[in-house]
């Protein structure tokens, strides 16, 4: 008998979250993102802070890895539905790990698919 393996997408998720965190200016954004979590629909939140590092607000975040060079992403309808149930603004962050780029979009019912660039 062998121990259970990590999920098949765990490496991709870790790469995307790590890349996204590396792109953030930590002087003004404090990430609180989970890695290898089992929570559906969200990877955590980011907190916006001022020059004195005082909190200004929070944004809930879902991070997804996209193929290198990709410029579009079709958002699952369940993620859009989740965005309608929470009180915080909800961002979908799509990360092109190879190019070290992250694209984000505030989710609402009108934006289930869009161009990232």
N, C-alpha and C positions, 0 to 999 in steps of 0.2 A: 504494500500500500504506500502511496506517495502523498505528500501534502498537496493541498489545493494550490494551483498556480495563480499568478496575477491575471486579471482579465486581459484579453487580447489587445485592447486599446489602451492599456495603462501606460505604455511607453510613449505613445503619441500624446496622450493627455498631459503627461509630465513634461514633455518637450514644449508643448504649447504654453502651459502655465508658466514654466520657467522662462521661456522667451519673453512672454508678455510682462512678467515681473521685471525682467532686465531692461525693458524699454521704458518703464515708468520713471518719472522724475520723483525720486523718494523725498525730495524737499517739500513736495506739494501733494503727493499721493501715497497713502499708506495701504498696501495690499493686505488683505486678510483672506487668502485663497487656500482652499483645501486641495491636497493632492491625494490621490487614491481613495477618494471618499465614495460613499454609497448613497449620498443625498441626491435625489433626482432634481433636475431643472436648474440647479445653481451650483457654482463652485465657491461661493462666498461673496464677499463684498470688498469694495475699495472705499477708502475714506479720503475725502479732499480736506487738506489742511492749509492754513495760511502761512505766512512767512515765519510766524512764531510757533508753528506746528500745532496750532489750536484747531480742533475739528470744525469744519464748516458744513459737512454733509456726507451722506453715504449713498452709494450706488450698488445695487445687487448685480452680480456678474456671472455670466456663463461663458466659459472659454472653450472654443472649438479649434482644432487644428484643421487647416485647409491644405490641399495639395500645393506644393511650391509653384508659384507663378499664377495661381488661380485668381480670378477677379470676380467670381460670383459664388453665392452660397444660398441654397434653398433651405430656409429655416423650417424645422419641424413645427407643425401646427400646435403640437402639445406645448412647445416652448412659448409660443405666442399666447396660448391660453393661460399658461402659468403667469406670464407677465401681467395679465389682467387681474390676478388674485392677490397681488402683493401691494404694499403701500409705498415701497421705495421705487425710484426709477430703476428700470431693468435694462442692462446692456448686454448684448450679445457681442463677444469679442472673437473675431476670426483671425487666427495667427498663421502666417506663412513663415514657418520656422527657417527654411532655407534662406530666405531673403531678409530675415529678421524684421518683418513688418507685421503690424497688428492693425486690423480695421475694426471699428466698432459701430454699433447702431443701437439706438434706443428702440426697444421693441414696442410696437403697438399693433392693433388689429389691421392697419392699413399696410404694414410692411412685412409681409411674409417671405418676400424674395426681392433682392435688389442687387445692383452692381456695387462692389466694394470700393472701387477706385474713385 
